[in-house]
């Protein structure tokens, strides 16, 4: 027994002490300074000051309704119902809040009610859960990164309404549970740092785009360049088919439908990357415009946010996050409100 304990003292014990020390370092030093979904995911030390400065300019209250159960949709009465992924779940900093500032009443569906926003929108329309008696316009929001996948997975006979799926989105997994220390996160740190498998990529921009300590550094989620730089067949054909199905079904229910695609962070900033090492330009938005046309019912947020960058606006997207800031939300909310009013005037 004594020999066994002695052996443990110079084999297992040093490893345990090393892991415990690294875990303590990650949780006590890095975690408080790793902010945003990208910072938390990849252990990037950014500091609290950046986020606190941005938050000072956000709206402080939430001015839209939040739908927590599918059945609750039967009782809402608003101009716009939004169904979307994480870009639609930014609470008081979300684009819906800025739509409310434009005089548009909005209700947003809780994210854990569905996996695929396109599928959920179809299910609601097909089941007659929403129609012209309680909404005027349905906004279906799908991020650029997952757009092809959501289109490919769409079925007209898939999933009963009211059976939620857990969301499966990039940029949010492996974040810390603030209630406990995690050896799994210590493992992630070692894999990211020493095995070259960091899920957050970096690039250098040609001018200052952020008000952070590294104003020319771009952090973005790896799937922005992994999940396809263009829309390929057979998805290209299916994009128009799915869009036509949705808009036709919405029209049958007496409402208008807007498909909204938030731009990936990489895509928005790609033209400003110095010696871009990530391949050919991403052109998903250009492909969608080519397939569906430049119409009010298709809102490609890239074209709303690009002018802000061209005018030298900083922090359109958050430095430490894969989502836009309140500046992006405000621009998108105002443009979306304009389109909603245009469609309502047509009716």
TAUR-V420150 format. One record per pair of residues at least 4 apart in sequence whose C-alpha atoms are under 6 Angstrom apart, sorted by the first residue. I is the first residue (numbers start at 1). GAP is how many residues later the second one is. D is the distance in Angstrom with one decimal. If there is no record, write none. Layout:
<<I	GAP	D> <I	GAP	D>>
//
This chain:
<<8	4	5.1> <8	5	6.0> <9	4	5.1> <17	4	6.0> <19	4	6.0> <23	163	5.7> <24	4	5.7> <25	4	5.4> <26	4	4.9> <26	5	5.9> <27	4	5.1> <30	4	5.9> <33	12	5.2> <33	13	5.6> <33	14	4.2> <34	5	4.8> <34	6	5.0> <34	9	5.8> <34	10	5.3> <34	11	4.8> <34	12	5.6> <35	4	4.9> <35	5	5.6> <36	284	4.9> <36	285	4.8> <37	4	6.0> <37	135	5.9> <37	284	5.2> <38	282	5.6> <38	283	5.1> <39	4	5.5> <39	5	4.5> <39	281	5.5> <40	135	5.8> <41	134	5.2> <58	35	5.9> <58	268	5.9> <59	33	5.9> <61	31	5.6> <62	30	4.6> <63	34	5.5> <64	42	5.2> <64	43	5.7> <65	42	4.4> <66	41	5.6> <66	42	5.0> <67	41	5.8> <67	42	4.7> <67	43	5.8> <68	42	5.5> <70	92	5.6> <74	55	5.8> <76	58	5.7> <77	57	4.3> <77	58	5.9> <78	27	5.2> <78	28	5.7> <78	57	5.2> <79	26	5.2> <79	56	5.3> <79	57	4.9> <80	26	4.8> <80	55	5.9> <80	56	6.0> <80	57	4.8> <80	58	5.7> <81	25	5.8> <81	26	4.9> <81	27	5.8> <81	57	4.9> <82	26	4.8> <82	57	4.7> <83	26	5.6> <83	34	5.9> <83	57	5.0> <84	4	5.3> <84	33	5.3> <84	56	5.9> <84	57	4.4> <84	58	5.8> <90	4	4.4> <93	233	5.4> <94	235	5.6> <95	234	4.2> <95	235	5.9> <95	238	4.5> <98	232	5.4> <98	235	5.0> <99	5	5.6> <99	234	4.8> <99	235	6.0> <99	238	5.6> <100	4	4.9> <100	5	5.7> <112	54	5.8> <113	51	4.4> <114	50	4.7> <114	51	4.9> <115	50	5.1> <115	51	5.9> <115	52	4.7> <119	35	5.7> <122	4	5.9> <123	4	6.0> <123	38	5.8> <124	5	5.3> <131	122	4.8> <132	4	5.8> <132	122	4.9> <132	123	5.5> <136	119	5.1> <137	118	5.5> <137	119	4.7> <137	120	5.6> <138	119	4.8> <139	118	5.9> <139	119	4.8> <139	120	6.0> <140	119	5.0> <140	120	6.0> <141	119	4.6> <141	120	5.8> <142	5	6.0> <142	119	5.2> <143	118	5.3> <143	119	4.9> <144	117	5.8> <144	118	5.9> <144	119	5.5> <144	120	5.8> <145	79	5.8> <171	50	6.0> <188	4	5.9> <189	4	5.9> <190	4	5.7> <191	4	4.9> <192	4	5.7> <192	5	4.9> <192	6	4.3> <199	23	5.3> <200	20	5.6> <200	21	4.8> <200	22	5.5> <201	18	5.8> <201	19	5.5> <201	21	5.7> <202	16	5.5> <202	17	4.8> <203	15	5.1> <204	12	5.8> <204	13	5.1> <204	69	5.7> <204	70	5.6> <205	11	4.9> <205	67	5.4> <205	68	4.5> <205	69	5.6> <206	66	5.6> <206	68	5.8> <207	9	5.8> <208	7	4.8> <208	8	4.8> <209	6	5.7> <209	105	4.7> <210	5	4.5> <210	104	4.9> <210	105	4.8> <211	4	5.7> <223	4	5.5> <229	53	4.3> <230	53	5.4> <230	54	4.8> <231	5	5.9> <231	53	5.9> <232	4	5.7> <238	4	5.9> <240	4	6.0> <244	4	5.9> <247	10	5.8> <250	5	5.4> <251	4	5.4> <258	39	4.4> <258	40	5.7> <259	39	4.9> <260	38	6.0> <260	39	4.6> <260	40	6.0> <261	39	5.1> <262	39	5.0> <263	38	5.8> <263	39	5.1> <266	4	5.5> <267	15	5.9> <288	4	5.9> <289	4	4.8> <289	5	5.8> <296	43	5.8> <302	4	5.9> <308	5	5.3> <309	4	5.2> <316	8	5.8> <316	9	5.6> <316	11	5.5> <316	12	5.2> <317	6	5.9> <317	7	3.7> <317	8	5.0> <318	6	5.5> <318	7	5.2> <324	4	5.2> <326	4	5.9> <329	4	5.8> <332	4	5.9>>
//
